[in-house]
Amino acid sequence: MLFDLCFVVAVAQAAVSLHHALAEAHVGAGLVGYAMVFFAIWWAWMNFTWFASAYDTDDVLYRLLVLVQISSVLILAAGVPRAFEYKDFGLVTLGYVVMRLAMVALWLRAAREDRARRRVALRYALGITVVQAGWIARLALPESTGLASFLVLVAAELATPLWAERSLTTTWHSSHIAERYSLLTIIVLGESILSATVAVQAGLDGEAPTSTMLTIALSGLVIVFSMWWLYFAHPAEKILTSNRVAFPWGYGHYLIFASAAAVGAGLAVSVDHASGKSHLGDFATTTALTAPVAVFVLSLWLVHARPHHPGPLITAAFLAAPVLILATPFTPFPLPLTALIMAALTAASGRGTARTR
């Protein structure tokens, strides 16, 4: 939990920076910066989570290496504002690389102790080391190649576990993995609520109408509560039976986690707009909230709900909801309608789950 909480500090920094970028109408740069920073946070967290499921020795050296990773994510978090404002990824890269090199040390320990999976562990150690050299080299590249080089290195990061476990898998435990992902989901959703609460408080201290603030707050709570309900309607340990299922499930959570954290930024932008502190128009402001909600619903369906084969009615509801949510900015009451759609989807999903049981 301490590990997760420290990682969510970095998530919060990314969400706050996204909020500020959107409020200043720097939409494109804000979204790209958020996607890049969030990948570093999520990928480092995910790699350690799966490693710990297989090799949680919990001895002194193990704990020290975990503390190194926690310290490094705080360095990464400190560099997030500079990455957004100045496109200076030096501090973010430093924190990320140190985290990943700590993972190399853990994989080398596993290679020494687990002879049966020595080749897998050494492949992880080699792959991670090579890619970290790439991240360091990227800092010297011209700014014009920044996004392209980032995508190449992301592809290399994602390919490393596929290559390492091609012939033999590590001994991760499905219930442990499901629990770890569930805990991070709760914490990320809690960060969104915190972000919205702080924004509403700031709005009430200003000149924003109380009725508008209450509408944003109540709509935001219904949306976040529905996101929580929908995620936990489908227990993941039942479907995590092999790497063939686990890899798409684990990788797909990038969109689930990133969109969940972005909902908090969208709620904060709505408050800024109501307070006259945002440079976005009405449509862009509501889209800043409805878009991540729609992404959350669709990615949750593809990754987390669909493998349970919930039936045609629930399938239709999950596929229709993102479309309806994206249409709400064209209406006079986008936030309450989005909350209503999410509540209706939750009710439909809950009934479907009850029938299955």
One Martini backbone bead per residue (centre of mass of N, CA, C, O) as a GRO file, in nm:
protein
  357
    1MET     BB    1   0.057   0.063  -0.020
    2LEU     BB    2   0.295   0.253  -0.010
    3PHE     BB    3   0.376   0.215  -0.300
    4ASP     BB    4   0.108   0.316  -0.424
    5LEU     BB    5   0.093   0.597  -0.291
    6CYS     BB    6   0.355   0.706  -0.421
    7PHE     BB    7   0.255   0.672  -0.713
    8VAL     BB    8   0.004   0.863  -0.679
    9VAL     BB    9   0.163   1.120  -0.661
   10ALA     BB   10   0.236   1.113  -0.962
   11VAL     BB   11  -0.051   1.105  -1.067
   12ALA     BB   12  -0.136   1.376  -0.946
   13GLN     BB   13   0.068   1.547  -1.101
   14ALA     BB   14  -0.039   1.475  -1.380
   15ALA     BB   15  -0.333   1.573  -1.337
   16VAL     BB   16  -0.266   1.867  -1.264
   17SER     BB   17  -0.115   1.931  -1.527
   18LEU     BB   18  -0.354   1.874  -1.710
   19HIS     BB   19  -0.544   2.081  -1.593
   20HIS     BB   20  -0.370   2.332  -1.660
   21ALA     BB   21  -0.347   2.285  -1.965
   22LEU     BB   22  -0.651   2.295  -2.025
   23ALA     BB   23  -0.716   2.575  -1.896
   24GLU     BB   24  -0.497   2.704  -2.114
   25ALA     BB   25  -0.553   2.553  -2.398
   26HIS     BB   26  -0.329   2.299  -2.399
   27VAL     BB   27  -0.430   2.024  -2.523
   28GLY     BB   28  -0.219   1.869  -2.686
   29ALA     BB   29   0.023   1.894  -2.490
   30GLY     BB   30  -0.123   1.779  -2.243
   31LEU     BB   31  -0.192   1.494  -2.353
   32VAL     BB   32   0.094   1.406  -2.427
   33GLY     BB   33   0.228   1.449  -2.152
   34TYR     BB   34   0.041   1.260  -1.996
   35ALA     BB   35   0.092   0.998  -2.153
   36MET     BB   36   0.397   0.986  -2.096
   37VAL     BB   37   0.404   1.001  -1.784
   38PHE     BB   38   0.203   0.771  -1.726
   39PHE     BB   39   0.368   0.545  -1.842
   40ALA     BB   40   0.601   0.552  -1.640
   41ILE     BB   41   0.433   0.492  -1.392
   42TRP     BB   42   0.278   0.234  -1.481
   43TRP     BB   43   0.517   0.052  -1.573
   44ALA     BB   44   0.671   0.041  -1.307
   45TRP     BB   45   0.439  -0.070  -1.138
   46MET     BB   46   0.371  -0.324  -1.303
   47ASN     BB   47   0.645  -0.474  -1.296
   48PHE     BB   48   0.659  -0.504  -0.988
   49THR     BB   49   0.392  -0.650  -0.940
   50TRP     BB   50   0.463  -0.912  -1.099
   51PHE     BB   51   0.721  -0.977  -0.952
   52ALA     BB   52   0.602  -0.991  -0.658
   53SER     BB   53   0.416  -1.237  -0.717
   54ALA     BB   54   0.680  -1.431  -0.754
   55TYR     BB   55   0.927  -1.252  -0.564
   56ASP     BB   56   0.842  -1.215  -0.238
   57THR     BB   57   1.083  -1.218   0.001
   58ASP     BB   58   1.116  -0.977   0.222
   59ASP     BB   59   1.391  -0.882   0.257
   60VAL     BB   60   1.621  -0.649   0.294
   61LEU     BB   61   1.703  -0.607  -0.003
   62TYR     BB   62   1.422  -0.592  -0.115
   63ARG     BB   63   1.327  -0.345   0.047
   64LEU     BB   64   1.543  -0.148  -0.052
   65LEU     BB   65   1.461  -0.166  -0.355
   66VAL     BB   66   1.177  -0.058  -0.306
   67LEU     BB   67   1.266   0.217  -0.184
   68VAL     BB   68   1.405   0.312  -0.438
   69GLN     BB   69   1.146   0.322  -0.610
   70ILE     BB   70   0.993   0.522  -0.437
   71SER     BB   71   1.199   0.753  -0.456
   72SER     BB   72   1.194   0.770  -0.770
   73VAL     BB   73   0.892   0.850  -0.806
   74LEU     BB   74   0.934   1.122  -0.660
   75ILE     BB   75   1.123   1.235  -0.868
   76LEU     BB   76   0.930   1.215  -1.101
   77ALA     BB   77   0.709   1.396  -0.977
   78ALA     BB   78   0.893   1.653  -0.961
   79GLY     BB   79   0.921   1.654  -1.296
   80VAL     BB   80   0.638   1.704  -1.421
   81PRO     BB   81   0.605   2.016  -1.450
   82ARG     BB   82   0.854   2.046  -1.643
   83ALA     BB   83   0.748   1.866  -1.868
   84PHE     BB   84   0.498   2.044  -1.933
   85GLU     BB   85   0.621   2.341  -1.950
   86TYR     BB   86   0.935   2.264  -2.089
   87LYS     BB   87   1.005   1.973  -2.190
   88ASP     BB   88   1.155   1.849  -1.928
   89PHE     BB   89   1.274   1.501  -1.887
   90GLY     BB   90   1.510   1.458  -1.687
   91LEU     BB   91   1.378   1.387  -1.408
   92VAL     BB   92   1.189   1.169  -1.507
   93THR     BB   93   1.409   0.985  -1.623
   94LEU     BB   94   1.569   0.942  -1.367
   95GLY     BB   95   1.347   0.808  -1.198
   96TYR     BB   96   1.285   0.580  -1.398
   97VAL     BB   97   1.564   0.446  -1.431
   98VAL     BB   98   1.609   0.375  -1.134
   99MET     BB   99   1.368   0.189  -1.109
  100ARG     BB  100   1.456  -0.012  -1.337
  101LEU     BB  101   1.734  -0.088  -1.213
  102ALA     BB  102   1.614  -0.216  -0.962
  103MET     BB  103   1.481  -0.443  -1.127
  104VAL     BB  104   1.740  -0.571  -1.225
  105ALA     BB  105   1.836  -0.662  -0.948
  106LEU     BB  106   1.592  -0.847  -0.895
  107TRP     BB  107   1.633  -1.034  -1.145
  108LEU     BB  108   1.918  -1.133  -1.064
  109ARG     BB  109   1.826  -1.272  -0.809
  110ALA     BB  110   1.629  -1.465  -0.946
  111ALA     BB  111   1.844  -1.605  -1.126
  112ARG     BB  112   2.003  -1.727  -0.884
  113GLU     BB  113   1.753  -1.881  -0.732
  114ASP     BB  114   1.589  -1.951  -1.011
  115ARG     BB  115   1.685  -2.193  -1.218
  116ALA     BB  116   1.432  -2.259  -1.397
  117ARG     BB  117   1.413  -1.914  -1.459
  118ARG     BB  118   1.682  -1.781  -1.551
  119ARG     BB  119   1.628  -1.693  -1.845
  120VAL     BB  120   1.398  -1.500  -1.788
  121ALA     BB  121   1.545  -1.307  -1.590
  122LEU     BB  122   1.778  -1.229  -1.787
  123ARG     BB  123   1.598  -1.104  -2.001
  124TYR     BB  124   1.489  -0.882  -1.831
  125ALA     BB  125   1.756  -0.749  -1.754
  126LEU     BB  126   1.849  -0.690  -2.043
  127GLY     BB  127   1.607  -0.536  -2.157
  128ILE     BB  128   1.596  -0.308  -1.949
  129THR     BB  129   1.885  -0.198  -1.986
  130VAL     BB  130   1.869  -0.122  -2.284
  131VAL     BB  131   1.627   0.076  -2.262
  132GLN     BB  132   1.759   0.273  -2.060
  133ALA     BB  133   1.973   0.367  -2.255
  134GLY     BB  134   1.765   0.493  -2.445
  135TRP     BB  135   1.648   0.707  -2.250
  136ILE     BB  136   1.913   0.858  -2.213
  137ALA     BB  137   1.971   0.917  -2.516
  138ARG     BB  138   1.709   1.088  -2.570
  139LEU     BB  139   1.807   1.356  -2.430
  140ALA     BB  140   2.005   1.421  -2.693
  141LEU     BB  141   1.780   1.472  -2.868
  142PRO     BB  142   1.587   1.628  -3.059
  143GLU     BB  143   1.274   1.761  -3.014
  144SER     BB  144   1.151   1.653  -3.290
  145THR     BB  145   1.203   1.334  -3.177
  146GLY     BB  146   1.045   1.278  -2.914
  147LEU     BB  147   0.790   1.109  -2.992
  148ALA     BB  148   0.919   0.888  -3.164
  149SER     BB  149   1.121   0.783  -2.949
  150PHE     BB  150   0.909   0.715  -2.742
  151LEU     BB  151   0.755   0.496  -2.906
  152VAL     BB  152   0.993   0.306  -2.943
  153LEU     BB  153   1.047   0.258  -2.634
  154VAL     BB  154   0.771   0.153  -2.565
  155ALA     BB  155   0.782  -0.094  -2.746
  156ALA     BB  156   1.028  -0.216  -2.598
  157GLU     BB  157   0.898  -0.243  -2.322
  158LEU     BB  158   0.652  -0.422  -2.410
  159ALA     BB  159   0.838  -0.655  -2.537
  160THR     BB  160   1.005  -0.774  -2.304
  161PRO     BB  161   0.799  -0.972  -2.167
  162LEU     BB  162   0.735  -1.133  -2.425
  163TRP     BB  163   1.027  -1.236  -2.460
  164ALA     BB  164   1.091  -1.353  -2.175
  165GLU     BB  165   0.797  -1.536  -2.179
  166ARG     BB  166   0.783  -1.726  -2.434
  167SER     BB  167   0.872  -2.023  -2.293
  168LEU     BB  168   0.850  -1.901  -1.988
  169THR     BB  169   0.691  -1.851  -1.682
  170THR     BB  170   0.600  -1.690  -1.424
  171THR     BB  171   0.470  -1.717  -1.071
  172TRP     BB  172   0.204  -1.584  -1.078
  173HIS     BB  173  -0.091  -1.455  -0.900
  174SER     BB  174  -0.414  -1.389  -0.962
  175SER     BB  175  -0.518  -1.271  -0.689
  176HIS     BB  176  -0.285  -1.073  -0.643
  177ILE     BB  177  -0.315  -0.909  -0.900
  178ALA     BB  178  -0.611  -0.824  -0.862
  179GLU     BB  179  -0.561  -0.674  -0.595
  180ARG     BB  180  -0.352  -0.465  -0.692
  181TYR     BB  181  -0.534  -0.334  -0.907
  182SER     BB  182  -0.766  -0.261  -0.718
  183LEU     BB  183  -0.611  -0.070  -0.530
  184LEU     BB  184  -0.528   0.134  -0.748
  185THR     BB  185  -0.808   0.208  -0.838
  186ILE     BB  186  -0.902   0.330  -0.572
  187ILE     BB  187  -0.679   0.547  -0.547
  188VAL     BB  188  -0.732   0.694  -0.815
  189LEU     BB  189  -1.026   0.766  -0.752
  190GLY     BB  190  -0.956   0.924  -0.496
  191GLU     BB  191  -0.790   1.141  -0.643
  192SER     BB  192  -1.030   1.253  -0.803
  193ILE     BB  193  -1.195   1.343  -0.559
  194LEU     BB  194  -0.985   1.532  -0.443
  195SER     BB  195  -0.960   1.719  -0.687
  196ALA     BB  196  -1.260   1.805  -0.688
  197THR     BB  197  -1.275   1.917  -0.398
  198VAL     BB  198  -1.065   2.140  -0.427
  199ALA     BB  199  -1.204   2.282  -0.664
  200VAL     BB  200  -1.475   2.344  -0.525
  201GLN     BB  201  -1.362   2.509  -0.294
  202ALA     BB  202  -1.238   2.727  -0.476
  203GLY     BB  203  -1.507   2.805  -0.610
  204LEU     BB  204  -1.663   2.891  -0.347
  205ASP     BB  205  -1.444   3.117  -0.277
  206GLY     BB  206  -1.553   3.256  -0.509
  207GLU     BB  207  -1.796   3.339  -0.787
  208ALA     BB  208  -1.942   3.086  -0.807
  209PRO     BB  209  -2.215   2.921  -0.834
  210THR     BB  210  -2.354   2.701  -0.621
  211SER     BB  211  -2.523   2.530  -0.819
  212THR     BB  212  -2.285   2.457  -1.004
  213MET     BB  213  -2.108   2.318  -0.793
  214LEU     BB  214  -2.316   2.101  -0.715
  215THR     BB  215  -2.338   1.973  -0.993
  216ILE     BB  216  -2.044   1.888  -1.019
  217ALA     BB  217  -2.018   1.726  -0.758
  218LEU     BB  218  -2.252   1.521  -0.796
  219SER     BB  219  -2.171   1.419  -1.074
  220GLY     BB  220  -1.887   1.325  -0.994
  221LEU     BB  221  -1.971   1.116  -0.783
  222VAL     BB  222  -2.141   0.935  -0.965
  223ILE     BB  223  -1.918   0.870  -1.164
  224VAL     BB  224  -1.708   0.747  -0.967
  225PHE     BB  225  -1.894   0.536  -0.837
  226SER     BB  226  -1.949   0.389  -1.105
  227MET     BB  227  -1.661   0.311  -1.171
  228TRP     BB  228  -1.624   0.134  -0.925
  229TRP     BB  229  -1.860  -0.061  -0.968
  230LEU     BB  230  -1.780  -0.165  -1.250
  231TYR     BB  231  -1.505  -0.284  -1.179
  232PHE     BB  232  -1.625  -0.476  -0.924
  233ALA     BB  233  -1.826  -0.666  -1.099
  234HIS     BB  234  -1.539  -0.809  -1.203
  235PRO     BB  235  -1.348  -1.070  -1.129
  236ALA     BB  236  -1.021  -1.127  -1.234
  237GLU     BB  237  -0.920  -1.411  -1.129
  238LYS     BB  238  -1.105  -1.583  -1.330
  239ILE     BB  239  -0.929  -1.488  -1.607
  240LEU     BB  240  -0.629  -1.537  -1.489
  241THR     BB  241  -0.484  -1.820  -1.655
  242SER     BB  242  -0.278  -1.661  -1.851
  243ASN     BB  243  -0.073  -1.481  -2.058
  244ARG     BB  244  -0.280  -1.444  -2.286
  245VAL     BB  245  -0.464  -1.279  -2.083
  246ALA     BB  246  -0.275  -1.099  -1.900
  247PHE     BB  247  -0.145  -0.902  -2.098
  248PRO     BB  248  -0.396  -0.745  -2.201
  249TRP     BB  249  -0.498  -0.675  -1.921
  250GLY     BB  250  -0.250  -0.521  -1.813
  251TYR     BB  251  -0.210  -0.320  -2.051
  252GLY     BB  252  -0.510  -0.203  -2.054
  253HIS     BB  253  -0.478  -0.039  -1.777
  254TYR     BB  254  -0.372   0.221  -1.881
  255LEU     BB  255  -0.652   0.337  -1.965
  256ILE     BB  256  -0.795   0.308  -1.697
  257PHE     BB  257  -0.605   0.479  -1.519
  258ALA     BB  258  -0.576   0.735  -1.692
  259SER     BB  259  -0.882   0.805  -1.708
  260ALA     BB  260  -0.940   0.818  -1.405
  261ALA     BB  261  -0.743   1.056  -1.348
  262ALA     BB  262  -0.868   1.253  -1.570
  263VAL     BB  263  -1.138   1.310  -1.432
  264GLY     BB  264  -1.028   1.503  -1.220
  265ALA     BB  265  -0.931   1.714  -1.426
  266GLY     BB  266  -1.213   1.763  -1.553
  267LEU     BB  267  -1.350   1.870  -1.297
  268ALA     BB  268  -1.154   2.108  -1.253
  269VAL     BB  269  -1.219   2.249  -1.522
  270SER     BB  270  -1.518   2.299  -1.461
  271VAL     BB  271  -1.464   2.486  -1.222
  272ASP     BB  272  -1.297   2.697  -1.370
  273HIS     BB  273  -1.518   2.776  -1.568
  274ALA     BB  274  -1.728   2.868  -1.351
  275SER     BB  275  -1.497   3.083  -1.233
  276GLY     BB  276  -1.331   3.215  -1.484
  277LYS     BB  277  -1.027   3.037  -1.517
  278SER     BB  278  -1.080   2.955  -1.816
  279HIS     BB  279  -0.999   2.911  -2.181
  280LEU     BB  280  -1.236   2.739  -2.226
  281GLY     BB  281  -1.502   2.625  -2.361
  282ASP     BB  282  -1.785   2.457  -2.318
  283PHE     BB  283  -1.725   2.206  -2.490
  284ALA     BB  284  -1.430   2.150  -2.396
  285THR     BB  285  -1.493   2.123  -2.096
  286THR     BB  286  -1.686   1.875  -2.109
  287THR     BB  287  -1.487   1.693  -2.271
  288ALA     BB  288  -1.268   1.674  -2.042
  289LEU     BB  289  -1.470   1.466  -1.898
  290THR     BB  290  -1.621   1.273  -2.102
  291ALA     BB  291  -1.383   1.136  -2.242
  292PRO     BB  292  -1.258   0.971  -2.001
  293VAL     BB  293  -1.518   0.821  -1.938
  294ALA     BB  294  -1.542   0.677  -2.211
  295VAL     BB  295  -1.267   0.536  -2.199
  296PHE     BB  296  -1.320   0.376  -1.945
  297VAL     BB  297  -1.562   0.211  -2.043
  298LEU     BB  298  -1.432   0.082  -2.294
  299SER     BB  299  -1.177  -0.041  -2.156
  300LEU     BB  300  -1.331  -0.205  -1.945
  301TRP     BB  301  -1.474  -0.382  -2.146
  302LEU     BB  302  -1.232  -0.503  -2.306
  303VAL     BB  303  -1.059  -0.603  -2.044
  304HIS     BB  304  -1.276  -0.678  -1.790
  305ALA     BB  305  -1.574  -0.768  -1.898
  306ARG     BB  306  -1.579  -0.940  -2.164
  307PRO     BB  307  -1.437  -1.212  -2.055
  308HIS     BB  308  -1.721  -1.284  -1.892
  309HIS     BB  309  -1.968  -1.298  -2.070
  310PRO     BB  310  -2.246  -1.103  -2.007
  311GLY     BB  311  -2.400  -1.045  -2.265
  312PRO     BB  312  -2.595  -0.861  -2.485
  313LEU     BB  313  -2.704  -0.635  -2.299
  314ILE     BB  314  -2.434  -0.545  -2.171
  315THR     BB  315  -2.287  -0.496  -2.431
  316ALA     BB  316  -2.473  -0.272  -2.536
  317ALA     BB  317  -2.434  -0.081  -2.296
  318PHE     BB  318  -2.122  -0.045  -2.317
  319LEU     BB  319  -2.130   0.064  -2.621
  320ALA     BB  320  -2.337   0.304  -2.581
  321ALA     BB  321  -2.228   0.485  -2.352
  322PRO     BB  322  -1.986   0.638  -2.491
  323VAL     BB  323  -2.159   0.773  -2.707
  324LEU     BB  324  -2.349   0.928  -2.514
  325ILE     BB  325  -2.131   1.079  -2.358
  326LEU     BB  326  -2.008   1.230  -2.614
  327ALA     BB  327  -2.299   1.381  -2.661
  328THR     BB  328  -2.347   1.574  -2.409
  329PRO     BB  329  -2.206   1.850  -2.506
  330PHE     BB  330  -2.476   1.906  -2.697
  331THR     BB  331  -2.606   1.973  -2.430
  332PRO     BB  332  -2.725   2.156  -2.151
  333PHE     BB  333  -2.655   1.876  -1.949
  334PRO     BB  334  -2.378   1.701  -1.937
  335LEU     BB  335  -2.315   1.602  -1.647
  336PRO     BB  336  -2.586   1.479  -1.555
  337LEU     BB  337  -2.605   1.285  -1.798
  338THR     BB  338  -2.347   1.129  -1.745
  339ALA     BB  339  -2.435   1.030  -1.467
  340LEU     BB  340  -2.690   0.882  -1.567
  341ILE     BB  341  -2.549   0.682  -1.756
  342MET     BB  342  -2.367   0.553  -1.542
  343ALA     BB  343  -2.598   0.457  -1.358
  344ALA     BB  344  -2.739   0.280  -1.572
  345LEU     BB  345  -2.498   0.094  -1.627
  346THR     BB  346  -2.473  -0.009  -1.339
  347ALA     BB  347  -2.753  -0.134  -1.318
  348ALA     BB  348  -2.722  -0.329  -1.557
  349SER     BB  349  -2.465  -0.473  -1.454
  350GLY     BB  350  -2.581  -0.569  -1.182
  351ARG     BB  351  -2.806  -0.748  -1.297
  352GLY     BB  352  -2.621  -0.930  -1.465
  353THR     BB  353  -2.458  -1.040  -1.225
  354ALA     BB  354  -2.694  -1.159  -1.064
  355ARG     BB  355  -2.785  -1.367  -1.277
  356THR     BB  356  -2.517  -1.523  -1.294
  357ARG     BB  357  -2.528  -1.605  -0.979
   0.00000   0.00000   0.00000
